[in-house]
């Protein structure tokens, strides 16, 4: 995984601050591959209830500012009912 412990901590704390206690952040995409370079931070945020568009935008904005890199945020509920894309992303993701 191409994130430092400090970056992971920033993602966790920002996610919980915006999405609420118990929200989970999953990393998927190119940042999981240590052999690659660059790329954005792809996150799947799970919470109950799932975060809305404004919360997604706030997480994205805050993380891009704090991490100084592009961030994509996908939202899903903690308990099932996810989109096919979210299901695929989570199958290949790592919980932060």
JOHULIN-V702048 format. One record per residue. N is the residue number from 0. RES is the residue in one small letter. PSI is psi in whole degrees, -180 to 180 (none if undefined). OMEGA is omega in radians with two decimals (999 if undefined). Layout:
n->N res->RES psi->PSI omega->OMEGA
n->N res->RES psi->PSI omega->OMEGA
This chain:
n->0 res->x psi->133 omega->-3.10
n->1 res->x psi->58 omega->2.99
n->2 res->x psi->143 omega->3.08
n->3 res->x psi->165 omega->3.08
n->4 res->x psi->-37 omega->3.11
n->5 res->x psi->-44 omega->3.11
n->6 res->x psi->-41 omega->3.11
n->7 res->x psi->-42 omega->3.12
n->8 res->x psi->-41 omega->3.09
n->9 res->x psi->-44 omega->3.14
n->10 res->x psi->-47 omega->-3.14
n->11 res->x psi->-51 omega->-3.06
n->12 res->x psi->-38 omega->3.11
n->13 res->x psi->-42 omega->3.12
n->14 res->x psi->-48 omega->-3.14
n->15 res->x psi->-36 omega->3.14
n->16 res->x psi->-37 omega->-3.09
n->17 res->x psi->-45 omega->-3.02
n->18 res->x psi->-12 omega->3.11
n->19 res->x psi->160 omega->3.12
n->20 res->x psi->136 omega->3.13
n->21 res->x psi->-8 omega->3.09
n->22 res->x psi->145 omega->-3.12
n->23 res->x psi->140 omega->3.07
n->24 res->x psi->125 omega->3.10
n->25 res->x psi->133 omega->3.07
n->26 res->x psi->131 omega->3.05
n->27 res->x psi->170 omega->3.08
n->28 res->x psi->-159 omega->-2.96
n->29 res->x psi->-26 omega->-3.12
n->30 res->x psi->-12 omega->3.08
n->31 res->x psi->-18 omega->-3.07
n->32 res->x psi->108 omega->-3.12
n->33 res->x psi->-20 omega->-3.11
n->34 res->x psi->-14 omega->-3.11
n->35 res->x psi->169 omega->3.11
n->36 res->x psi->153 omega->3.09
n->37 res->x psi->-156 omega->3.12
n->38 res->x psi->160 omega->3.12
n->39 res->x psi->176 omega->3.09
n->40 res->x psi->113 omega->3.14
n->41 res->x psi->119 omega->-3.09
n->42 res->x psi->139 omega->2.96
n->43 res->x psi->117 omega->-3.13
n->44 res->x psi->122 omega->3.10
n->45 res->x psi->133 omega->3.10
n->46 res->x psi->165 omega->3.07
n->47 res->x psi->118 omega->-0.14
n->48 res->x psi->165 omega->3.12
n->49 res->x psi->146 omega->3.14
n->50 res->x psi->151 omega->3.13
n->51 res->x psi->-177 omega->-3.09
n->52 res->x psi->-43 omega->-3.13
n->53 res->x psi->-38 omega->3.09
n->54 res->x psi->-41 omega->3.08
n->55 res->x psi->-44 omega->-3.14
n->56 res->x psi->-39 omega->3.13
n->57 res->x psi->-44 omega->3.10
n->58 res->x psi->-47 omega->3.14
n->59 res->x psi->-49 omega->-3.10
n->60 res->x psi->-48 omega->-3.13
n->61 res->x psi->-43 omega->-3.13
n->62 res->x psi->-39 omega->3.10
n->63 res->x psi->-39 omega->3.12
n->64 res->x psi->-45 omega->-3.07
n->65 res->x psi->-35 omega->-3.08
n->66 res->x psi->-15 omega->-3.09
n->67 res->x psi->43 omega->3.06
n->68 res->x psi->157 omega->3.14
n->69 res->x psi->145 omega->-3.12
n->70 res->x psi->136 omega->3.00
n->71 res->x psi->136 omega->-3.09
n->72 res->x psi->126 omega->3.06
n->73 res->x psi->139 omega->-3.11
n->74 res->x psi->146 omega->3.09
n->75 res->x psi->152 omega->3.07
n->76 res->x psi->156 omega->3.11
n->77 res->x psi->-34 omega->-3.04
n->78 res->x psi->90 omega->3.01
n->79 res->x psi->-174 omega->3.10
n->80 res->x psi->25 omega->-3.10
n->81 res->x psi->164 omega->3.08
n->82 res->x psi->161 omega->3.08
n->83 res->x psi->-39 omega->3.14
n->84 res->x psi->-43 omega->3.12
n->85 res->x psi->-37 omega->3.11
n->86 res->x psi->-44 omega->3.11
n->87 res->x psi->-44 omega->-3.14
n->88 res->x psi->-46 omega->-3.11
n->89 res->x psi->-32 omega->3.13
n->90 res->x psi->-25 omega->-3.11
n->91 res->x psi->17 omega->-3.02
n->92 res->x psi->166 omega->3.07
n->93 res->x psi->130 omega->3.11
n->94 res->x psi->131 omega->3.12
n->95 res->x psi->none omega->999
